[in-house]
Amino acid sequence: MKILHVAETIKGGVASVMQQLVAYQAKKYDVSVLVPDSQAEELAHVPEGKKYLFQRTGRNCLSLLSLLKNFIVLVLKNKPAIIHIHSSFAGLICRISLIFLYPIQRPIVIYCPHAFSFLMATTSFKVRCYAVIERCLQFITHRIICTSYFEQQQAINYGINRAKLCVIYNGIDFIRCDTVSPYDPCNHKKKILFVGRFDRQKGYDYLIELIKRLDKHQFQFTIIGDSVHENVERLKADNVNYLGWLNYQSIIPYFQHSMVLVMPSRWESFGLVAVEAESFGLPVLANNCSALPEVVNNGNTGYLFDFESDMLSIINLLNSKTEDDWRLMKKHCIDFVTSRFSALTMNKLVDDLYIELISKSK
């Protein structure tokens, strides 16, 4: 059986999920991917003969046309039985083209938005437009994979057919390795980690407020990520260290040696960074919204707060808890992630979905 995975961009969690799926499926099926040429290294383990590229210089017309052209050629040439589309822009381009290809090519179409566009829109007009697009394109889609029950419920609220939806949590490989601490061994401050974009969605403004209100002599902040716009505040302080974007292997030592991960996102369709941190026993202090209560077990693997209205409680918690207190949560974190978010579980559920849809199509 031929399977084609398609994505318009694969930075971050999308690349992690695609890598897991392709590695598992390649043992059983003929699997190929169509991804941007500028991000091909994100899927380094996919064989070159199975990795098809389109030219991407950004989210612009020329790049989207390159995706459209290469997708159509690949579908007509390889005739995949299943097309698994990742993220909303690829979902838009590829599913519209499949409408026109329908008379000659009718693959099973699976779509995982990795966060619906209407969840991220900043105006009511955009929300309505994105919701209409998703409702229209569901008719060319056999199944839509939501990465949390929160995302599934939001899709239903915006008019997507419940029967088209299923929930499959993102899964991760559990890496255990000894590393040398990246921190100064003479630095006895409480170490707090943030990983993400410097934007409103990720709650970067909440992070800045938290840093300003905590004692700089007691707390050390490591900030991994970067801005999507230039006009963001970067603190210049002895207790704040900006590292830019790091690959997953390079982040592991910070997961292992921090006291807590802070995740003040305003919305998340899943929350992969929280799961990755917990897999190393690192508790998470997260915003009590969207899908984050599904990936942080309040009181056991971290704490959930309203970062908008309850900043004082967050500060009091961080001031009162010792590193030993956070360390006691380590086993709870690892057990929680192992039981709910393994790559093997995700892969088996996706494989079962493929088999179900192929059987129904016969």
C-alpha positions, -999 to +999 in steps of 0.1 A: +000+000+000+013+034-010+011+063+015+020+099+009+025+124+037+024+161+027+032+193+047+036+229+037+060+235+066+074+210+091+092+231+117+086+221+153+061+195+163+049+186+128+084+173+119+085+152+151+051+136+144+059+130+107+092+114+116+076+090+140+048+081+116+071+075+086+096+055+105+069+031+118+050+029+085+080+023+063+084-011+079+050-022+064+041+001+036+055+021+006+058+055+023+069+088+008+068+125+018+064+158+001+080+186+022+097+220+016+132+219+002+144+244+028+133+221+057+142+187+043+168+181+070+140+180+095+132+145+082+168+133+079+159+097+084+136+095+054+154+078+024+162+102-004+142+082-029+111+086-008+116+123+000+100+147-026+106+184-023+090+216-034+105+250-034+096+272-004+109+306+003+082+315+028+044+315+029+039+332-004+022+325-038+052+311-055+058+286-027+022+275-026+021+271-063+052+249-061+035+228-035+004+225-057+023+215-088+045+190-072+016+175-053-005+170-084+024+154-103+032+131-074-004+120-070-008+112-107+026+095-110+026+074-078-011+069-072-010+067-034-038+048-017-037+071+013-028+108+014-020+120+049-020+158+049-004+178+078-014+214+088-039+238+074-021+254+044-013+220+029-048+209+039-062+238+018-040+234-013-040+197-015-077+190-008-088+216-034-066+200-060-080+166-051-115+178-059-103+184-095-084+151-096-114+132-082-126+118-117-092+101-122-077+096-088-096+089-056-072+082-027-082+080+010-077+115+024-066+120+060-061+155+073-044+165+106-045+203+110-021+203+140-044+232+152-072+244+131-067+279+116-099+292+132-084+284+167-055+308+159-073+336+141-071+370+157-103+385+143-139+372+141-139+377+104-109+354+099-125+328+123-157+327+102-137+324+070-115+296+082-144+278+096-163+280+063-133+267+044-129+237+068-166+229+066-165+229+028-133+208+025-145+181+049-165+166+021-133+156+003-118+143+035-123+108+049-111+115+084-098+145+103-073+137+131-075+160+161-046+160+185-067+166+216-104+164+228-103+202+231-095+205+194-122+180+185-149+198+205-139+231+189-142+216+154-177+203+163-186+238+177-176+253+143-198+229+123-175+201+113-192+167+112-185+147+144-183+115+123-154+129+103-133+135+135-112+113+157-087+121+185-052+107+183-027+122+208+008+131+194+033+105+206+070+107+214+099+083+217+112+080+252+149+089+252+170+081+282+206+093+281+232+107+304+243+143+296+266+169+311+246+197+326+247+228+304+245+250+335+272+265+355+276+241+385+283+271+407+250+286+399+226+276+426+196+296+413+162+279+407+163+271+369+132+278+349+129+268+312+108+282+284+106+267+249+086+283+221+080+313+198+081+348+212+045+356+203+011+361+218-001+326+213+028+312+233+022+337+261+057+353+257+043+385+273+033+365+304+068+351+306+083+385+305+060+397+333+069+366+354+106+372+350+103+409+360+084+400+391+106+372+404+138+378+424+167+377+399+191+365+426+170+333+431+158+324+396+177+316+364+156+316+331+167+298+300+147+308+269+148+286+238+131+298+207+129+330+187+105+357+176+084+357+145+084+395+144+112+419+153+092+441+177+094+418+208+110+426+241+142+408+249+153+412+285+189+421+292+195+406+326+221+384+342+195+358+351+180+355+316+198+335+288+184+335+253+196+305+232+176+308+200+162+277+183+178+244+192+171+209+178+155+183+201+187+166+210+202+199+221+172+207+243+173+174+262+200+186+288+177+215+297+148+192+302+169+171+324+184+198+346+158+225+349+135+228+379+103+235+359+091+243+324+069+273+321+042+271+293+020+302+294+004+296+260-030+312+253-040+282+232-026+249+221-042+222+201-020+197+219+011+210+238+040+188+226+067+207+245+049+199+278+048+162+270+085+162+259+095+179+292+075+155+313+090+125+296+123+135+313+106+141+346+104+179+343+072+193+358+053+219+338+037+252+350+010+258+323-019+281+314-052+265+323-067+267+288-073+248+255-056+214+254-031+220+282-052+203+309-050+172+288-012+171+289-005+184+324-020+165+353-027+193+378-009+187+411+009+156+399+030+165+368+028+202+373+003+230+379-023+248+359-030+285+364-048+314+347-017+335+337-040+364+329-056+369+363-036+348+387+001+358+383+005+364+420-004+327+428+022+316+402+048+338+418+039+325+453+041+289+441+076+294+426+088+312+457+075+285+481+085+253+463+120+240+466+139+220+439+133+189+460+095+196+459+096+197+421+119+166+419+093+146+438+070+150+408+095+134+384+081+098+386+046+111+382+056+130+350+073+100+334+045+075+343+019+100+330+036+105+296+045+068+292+009+057+297-007+083+274+017+097+248+040+071+235+049+071+198+040+034+196+004+041+207+000+070+182+014+049+154-009+019+161-040+041+162-031+058+129-024+024+114-058+011+126-074+042+110-057+035+077-069-002+078-104+008+087-107+034+059-092+011+033-116-017+042-146+007+039-134+018+005-134-017-010 
